[in-house]
Amino acid sequence: MIFENLADFLWMEGLGAFVLGAYFVTFVVLGINLLFPMIREKRLRFELRNENNELRSDARFEE
């Protein structure tokens, strides 16, 4: 299937909205699946760092 111009590509014989919508949803879901674990890891590292710092500061007073 060869398209003569951009409008023909976007129209895709009446199915363009469905096809491009499916691609959009797919890329959004893939992006979320990539970003959420990175955000979660960053938050977990931050929490662990804070807990570690609190434990160190508490240990100073026990001596």
C-alpha positions as CSV (number, residue, x, y, z in Angstrom):
1,M,0.0,0.0,0.0
2,I,1.6,3.2,-1.2
3,F,0.2,6.6,-0.1
4,E,0.4,9.6,-2.4
5,N,0.4,12.2,0.3
6,L,0.2,12.6,4.1
7,A,-3.6,13.0,4.1
8,D,-4.0,9.6,2.4
9,F,-1.7,8.1,5.0
10,L,-3.7,9.6,7.9
11,W,-7.0,8.6,6.3
12,M,-6.0,5.0,5.4
13,E,-9.3,4.3,3.6
14,G,-11.3,5.3,6.6
15,L,-9.3,3.3,9.2
16,G,-6.6,5.8,10.0
17,A,-8.2,7.0,13.3
18,F,-8.3,3.4,14.6
19,V,-4.9,2.4,13.4
20,L,-3.1,5.6,14.6
21,G,-5.2,5.5,17.9
22,A,-4.0,1.9,18.5
23,Y,-0.4,2.9,17.9
24,F,-0.8,5.9,20.2
25,V,-2.3,3.7,23.0
26,T,0.5,1.1,22.5
27,F,3.3,3.7,22.8
28,V,1.7,5.3,25.9
29,V,1.5,1.9,27.6
30,L,5.0,1.1,26.7
31,G,6.2,4.4,28.0
32,I,4.4,3.9,31.3
33,N,5.9,0.4,31.6
34,L,9.4,2.0,31.1
35,L,8.9,5.0,33.4
36,F,7.1,3.6,36.4
37,P,9.8,1.1,37.4
38,M,12.5,3.8,37.1
39,I,10.4,6.2,39.3
40,R,9.8,3.5,41.8
41,E,13.4,2.5,42.0
42,K,14.4,6.2,42.5
43,R,11.9,6.6,45.3
44,L,13.0,3.3,47.0
45,R,16.7,4.4,46.8
46,F,15.7,7.8,48.4
47,E,13.8,6.1,51.2
48,L,16.6,3.7,51.9
49,R,19.1,6.5,52.0
50,N,17.0,8.4,54.5
51,E,16.5,5.4,56.7
52,N,20.2,4.7,56.6
53,N,21.0,8.3,57.6
54,E,18.5,8.1,60.4
55,L,20.1,4.9,61.8
56,R,23.5,6.5,61.7
57,S,22.3,9.6,63.5
58,D,20.6,7.5,66.2
59,A,23.8,5.4,66.7
60,R,25.8,8.6,67.5
61,F,23.6,9.3,70.5
62,E,23.9,5.8,71.9
63,E,27.7,6.0,72.4
